Amino acid sequence: MAGNIACLRGWHPALAKAELSALFPNNEMISLDSQRLVEISGKLDIEKVTDIIQYSSGTQAVLLDCVVMSWNEESSLDEFISQVSNKIENSDKAGTFGVVHWRQEGKIKDLSGSKLAGMIGGIAGKKGFTIDLDKPDNKLGLVLDGSSNQVVCGWLIDYESIEGNSNTRRATERPFFKPISLDPKLARLAVNLAGGPLDEYAVLDPMTGTGGFVIEAALIGRNAIALDLEQEMVNGAMKNVLWALGSEEITTAEHIQIIRGDATDLANSIPRKWHQKISGLVLDPPYGRNSHGSLSHFDLIRNTLISYRDVASEDATIVLILPIKPPQVKKLELQSDGDEIILLHGEWDGFKQLLSECNWRIEGLWVEHVHSSLGRLILHASNVPLN
């Protein structure tokens, strides 16, 4: 038995694991042999887990009380079936039963998921369960992971077979858009990484533009505040949020505020009721010509981070997304002291110094590859309390 295991989506498993850690702050994440399988150590609240899967960007499913088998020999089948049979027999489950199976990261040689699921269903039937393939009361999840040659089986809390409808939320589908915008999957993950589990605290996007971050916050019911200096962007972001919610009135999104304001003067831009109630900042800063006139890119970010301290909670975090030259060796996760980070605007050592001077400590760095000459650096940092 291997406890509780999260199955991560394949578009960026390293970021998905970081999001998982943020959404389960009281649990330890233990990497397994596959980059898409992570053990969640510690006690879990089933109701909360179900909710988190629904609003997570990178988690596909969570399996409880798992059997994990490395599939290297023919004898694996007998041992696996024996362990799963014991799991079913010793459970306190009642009602109908079904098996949901899928494979990831390629195939396992000479192993059929559907046949294995059928065998498990047969065992359940012999033990008195009524099989229901449509809406069973109890589901066993069966995952065949080709990269590690491992098979995982556990009680399935929830399962999302596709990555929601994020393609329908792309910038080009919105009523108000600019050509350069983040993929909704990345925008949602950044919001969750910055904000952690849903609570009464808010996430702040101080340069919202067309509202990619605030759209994702609105859809999952997270408190969020979005600012922009330009009224056109404020109006456009509001239009996009209403479009995403399928609504004509912002009263349907009372947890969202989109206001005209200055990212470098947040204390005077954000309603006082939110001061010290903002737990995360998400920032995809504008490049080229921006609304802050003569401020350099570094100065704009520096002034924003300093201003953020006036309204942030004590344990606040930030997620910054910066354009970089893609590393020569393709990686998903980077080290802050490595020499592979080449910012398109400014020097990496100078940017690290900026963060340190503003009392932010880097917790993680990841890369999203856009094309041969452009990548995105996703930077997660935590607050270093002032003495």
C-alpha positions in Angstrom: 0.0 0.0 0.0 1.2 3.5 -0.8 -1.3 5.8 0.8 -3.0 8.5 -1.2 -1.8 9.4 -4.7 -2.4 12.4 -6.9 -2.4 11.9 -10.6 -1.1 15.1 -12.3 -1.9 16.4 -15.8 0.7 16.0 -18.5 1.1 19.6 -19.8 3.5 20.6 -17.0 3.8 18.0 -14.1 6.5 20.0 -12.2 4.2 23.1 -12.0 1.3 20.8 -11.2 3.2 19.4 -8.2 3.9 22.9 -7.0 0.3 23.8 -7.3 -0.7 20.7 -5.4 1.7 21.6 -2.5 0.1 25.1 -2.4 -3.4 23.7 -2.3 -2.5 21.1 0.4 -0.3 23.2 2.7 -0.6 20.8 5.6 0.5 17.7 3.7 3.9 16.6 2.4 4.2 15.8 -1.3 6.4 12.7 -2.0 7.6 12.2 -5.6 7.2 8.7 -7.0 9.0 7.1 -10.0 6.7 8.9 -12.5 6.7 12.7 -12.7 2.8 12.5 -12.9 2.3 10.5 -9.7 2.7 12.1 -6.3 2.0 10.7 -2.9 0.1 13.0 -0.5 1.3 12.2 2.9 -0.9 12.9 5.9 -4.6 13.0 6.7 -7.0 14.2 4.0 -10.5 15.8 4.2 -12.4 14.0 1.4 -14.8 16.8 0.9 -12.0 19.4 0.5 -10.1 17.1 -1.8 -13.1 16.8 -4.1 -13.4 20.6 -4.2 -9.7 21.1 -4.9 -9.7 18.7 -7.8 -12.5 20.7 -9.4 -10.7 24.0 -9.3 -7.1 22.7 -9.7 -5.4 23.3 -13.0 -2.8 20.5 -12.8 -4.4 17.7 -10.8 -6.4 15.1 -12.7 -7.5 12.7 -9.9 -6.7 11.6 -6.3 -6.7 7.9 -5.3 -7.0 6.8 -1.7 -5.4 3.8 0.0 -3.6 2.8 -3.1 -2.0 -0.4 -4.3 1.1 0.4 -6.4 2.8 -2.3 -8.4 5.9 -2.2 -10.6 4.9 -4.2 -13.7 8.1 -6.1 -14.6 7.2 -9.8 -14.4 4.2 -12.0 -15.3 3.8 -12.7 -11.5 2.9 -9.0 -11.1 -0.7 -9.7 -12.2 -1.4 -12.4 -9.6 0.1 -10.3 -6.8 -1.7 -7.1 -8.0 -5.1 -8.9 -8.2 -4.6 -10.4 -4.8 -3.9 -7.0 -3.2 -6.8 -5.3 -4.9 -9.1 -8.2 -3.9 -8.1 -7.7 -0.3 -8.7 -3.9 -0.6 -12.2 -4.5 -1.8 -13.0 -7.2 0.7 -11.7 -5.2 3.7 -13.4 -1.9 2.7 -16.5 -0.6 4.4 -18.0 0.5 1.1 -21.7 -0.2 0.3 -23.7 0.4 -2.8 -22.8 0.1 -6.5 -19.3 -0.3 -7.8 -17.3 0.7 -10.9 -13.8 0.9 -12.2 -12.4 3.9 -14.0 -9.2 3.2 -15.8 -6.8 5.3 -17.9 -3.2 5.2 -19.0 -0.6 8.0 -19.1 2.9 8.5 -20.4 2.7 5.6 -22.9 1.8 2.0 -22.6 2.9 -0.9 -20.4 3.9 -3.8 -22.6 1.4 -6.6 -22.8 -1.0 -5.0 -20.3 -4.5 -4.0 -21.1 -6.2 -1.5 -18.8 -9.7 -2.6 -19.9 -9.0 -6.2 -19.3 -7.5 -5.5 -15.9 -10.5 -3.3 -15.0 -12.8 -6.1 -16.1 -11.0 -8.5 -13.7 -11.4 -6.1 -10.8 -15.0 -5.6 -11.6 -15.5 -9.4 -11.6 -13.9 -9.6 -8.1 -16.2 -6.9 -6.8 -19.2 -8.7 -8.2 -18.2 -11.9 -6.5 -18.0 -10.0 -3.2 -21.5 -8.7 -3.5 -21.2 -5.4 -5.2 -23.7 -4.5 -8.0 -21.7 -3.2 -11.0 -22.7 0.2 -12.4 -20.6 1.5 -15.2 -22.4 4.9 -15.4 -22.8 6.4 -12.0 -21.4 4.0 -9.4 -21.5 4.9 -5.7 -18.0 3.6 -5.3 -15.2 4.0 -7.9 -11.8 2.4 -8.0 -9.3 4.3 -10.1 -6.8 2.3 -12.1 -3.8 4.1 -13.6 -1.3 2.5 -16.0 1.8 4.7 -16.1 4.1 3.9 -19.0 7.0 6.0 -18.0 7.5 4.1 -14.7 5.9 0.8 -15.7 3.7 1.1 -12.6 0.1 0.3 -12.1 -1.8 2.2 -9.4 -5.2 1.3 -8.0 -7.1 3.2 -5.3 -10.5 4.5 -4.3 -11.2 7.4 -6.7 -12.4 10.6 -5.0 -12.9 12.4 -8.3 -11.7 12.3 -11.9 -11.5 14.8 -14.7 -10.9 13.0 -18.0 -10.3 16.2 -19.9 -8.7 19.5 -19.0 -12.0 21.3 -18.6 -13.0 23.8 -21.2 -9.8 25.9 -21.1 -9.6 26.1 -24.8 -12.9 28.0 -24.9 -11.4 30.5 -22.6 -8.4 31.4 -24.7 -7.8 35.1 -25.3 -8.9 34.9 -28.9 -12.3 33.6 -27.8 -12.9 36.5 -25.4 -15.0 39.6 -26.3 -12.0 41.8 -25.4 -8.5 40.6 -26.1 -4.9 41.5 -27.0 -2.7 39.2 -29.0 -0.3 38.2 -26.2 -2.1 36.4 -23.3 -1.4 33.5 -21.0 -3.0 30.1 -21.6 -6.0 29.8 -19.2 -4.4 26.6 -17.7 -1.3 28.5 -16.7 -3.3 31.5 -15.5 -5.4 29.3 -13.2 -2.3 27.5 -11.9 -0.6 30.8 -11.1 -3.7 32.0 -9.2 -3.8 28.8 -7.1 0.0 28.7 -6.5 -0.2 32.3 -5.2 -3.4 31.9 -3.2 -3.4 28.4 -1.9 -6.7 26.8 -0.8 -9.8 28.8 -1.2 -10.5 30.9 1.9 -11.5 34.5 2.9 -8.3 36.0 1.6 -7.9 37.5 -1.9 -5.4 37.2 -4.8 -4.3 40.4 -6.4 -3.5 41.1 -10.1 -2.1 44.6 -10.1 -1.7 44.9 -13.9 -4.6 42.9 -15.1 -4.7 43.9 -18.8 -7.5 41.8 -20.4 -8.1 39.9 -17.1 -6.7 36.4 -17.7 -5.9 35.9 -14.0 -9.1 37.4 -12.6 -11.2 35.3 -15.1 -9.8 32.1 -13.6 -10.3 33.4 -10.0 -13.9 34.3 -10.8 -14.7 30.8 -12.2 -13.5 29.0 -9.1 -15.0 31.3 -6.6 -11.8 32.8 -5.3 -11.7 36.3 -3.9 -9.7 38.5 -6.3 -8.8 42.1 -6.9 -7.6 43.3 -10.3 -6.2 46.7 -11.2 -5.1 48.5 -14.3 -4.1 52.1 -14.9 -6.1 52.3 -18.1 -9.9 52.5 -17.9 -10.1 50.7 -21.3 -8.4 47.6 -19.7 -10.6 47.8 -16.6 -13.8 47.8 -18.8 -12.4 45.1 -21.0 -11.4 42.8 -18.1 -14.9 43.3 -16.6 -16.5 42.4 -19.9 -14.3 39.2 -20.1 -15.2 38.1 -16.6 -18.9 38.5 -17.3 -18.5 36.6 -20.6 -16.6 33.8 -18.8 -19.4 33.5 -16.1 -22.1 33.7 -18.7 -23.6 36.7 -17.0 -24.6 40.2 -17.8 -24.4 41.6 -14.2 -21.2 41.7 -12.0 -23.4 41.0 -9.0 -23.0 37.4 -9.9 -19.3 37.8 -9.1 -19.3 39.7 -5.8 -16.0 38.0 -4.9 -14.3 39.9 -7.7 -13.3 43.6 -7.9 -11.9 45.1 -11.0 -10.8 48.7 -10.4 -8.7 51.5 -12.0 -5.6 51.9 -9.8 -1.8 52.1 -9.7 0.2 49.0 -9.0 2.9 51.1 -7.5 0.5 52.7 -5.0 -1.7 49.8 -3.9 -2.5 51.2 -0.4 -4.4 54.1 -2.0 -5.8 52.0 -4.9 -7.3 49.0 -3.1 -10.3 49.3 -0.7 -9.1 49.4 2.9 -11.2 46.3 3.8 -8.7 44.3 1.8 -5.6 45.6 3.5 -3.6 42.7 5.0 -6.2 40.4 3.5 -4.4 39.6 0.3 -2.4 36.4 0.4 -1.1 36.2 -3.1 0.0 38.4 -6.0 0.0 37.2 -9.6 1.9 39.4 -12.1 2.6 39.0 -15.8 4.2 42.5 -16.2 3.7 44.4 -19.5 6.8 44.7 -21.8 7.5 47.2 -24.5 5.5 50.3 -24.0 3.7 50.3 -20.6 1.3 52.6 -18.8 3.8 53.7 -16.2 5.7 55.9 -18.7 9.4 56.3 -17.9 9.7 53.5 -15.3 12.1 50.7 -16.4 10.9 47.1 -16.2 12.9 46.4 -13.1 11.8 49.6 -11.4 8.1 48.9 -12.2 8.4 45.4 -10.7 10.4 46.7 -7.7 7.9 49.5 -6.9 5.0 47.1 -7.3 6.5 44.6 -4.9 7.3 47.3 -2.3 3.7 48.6 -2.7 2.3 45.1 -2.2 3.8 44.9 1.3 1.4 47.7 2.3 -1.6 45.5 1.7 -0.4 41.9 1.9 -0.9 39.4 4.6 2.1 38.3 6.7 2.4 34.9 4.9 1.8 36.4 1.4 3.4 34.9 -1.7 4.0 36.1 -5.2 3.9 34.5 -8.6 5.8 36.4 -11.4 5.8 35.4 -15.0 8.8 36.7 -17.0 9.9 36.2 -20.6 13.1 34.4 -21.0 15.3 32.7 -23.7 14.5 29.0 -23.6 17.3 26.9 -21.9 19.4 25.0 -24.3 18.6 21.8 -22.4 14.8 21.5 -22.2 13.8 21.6 -18.5 10.6 22.1 -16.6 12.2 23.2 -13.4 15.2 25.4 -12.8 17.6 26.3 -10.0 18.0 30.0 -9.0 21.8 29.7 -8.9 22.0 28.1 -12.3 23.4 29.9 -15.4 20.6 28.8 -17.7 18.2 31.6 -16.9 18.5 34.4 -19.5 15.9 37.1 -19.1 14.8 38.9 -22.3 14.7 42.2 -20.3 17.6 42.7 -17.8 20.0 40.3 -16.1 19.0 37.4 -13.8 21.5 38.2 -11.1 20.1 41.7 -11.0 16.6 40.5 -10.7 17.5 38.1 -7.9 19.1 41.1 -6.1 15.8 43.0 -6.6 13.8 40.3 -5.0 16.1 40.1 -2.1 16.1 43.8 -1.5 12.3 43.7 -1.5 12.4 40.8 1.0 11.0 38.0 -1.2 12.6 34.6 -1.1 12.5 32.4 -4.2 10.6 29.1 -3.5 10.5 27.7 -7.0 11.3 28.3 -10.7 9.7 26.7 -13.7 9.8 27.1 -17.5 7.0 27.1 -20.0 8.4 26.7 -23.5 6.4 28.9 -25.9 8.5 28.5 -29.1 12.2 28.3 -30.1 13.1 31.8 -29.1 10.7 32.4 -26.2 10.0 30.8 -22.9 8.3 31.9 -19.7 9.8 31.8 -16.3 7.3 31.1 -13.6 8.7 32.4 -10.3 7.2 31.6 -6.9 8.4 33.6 -3.9 7.4 33.9 -0.2 7.5 36.8 2.1 10.6 37.3 4.3 9.3 39.1 7.4 10.8 42.5 8.1 12.8 42.8 11.3 
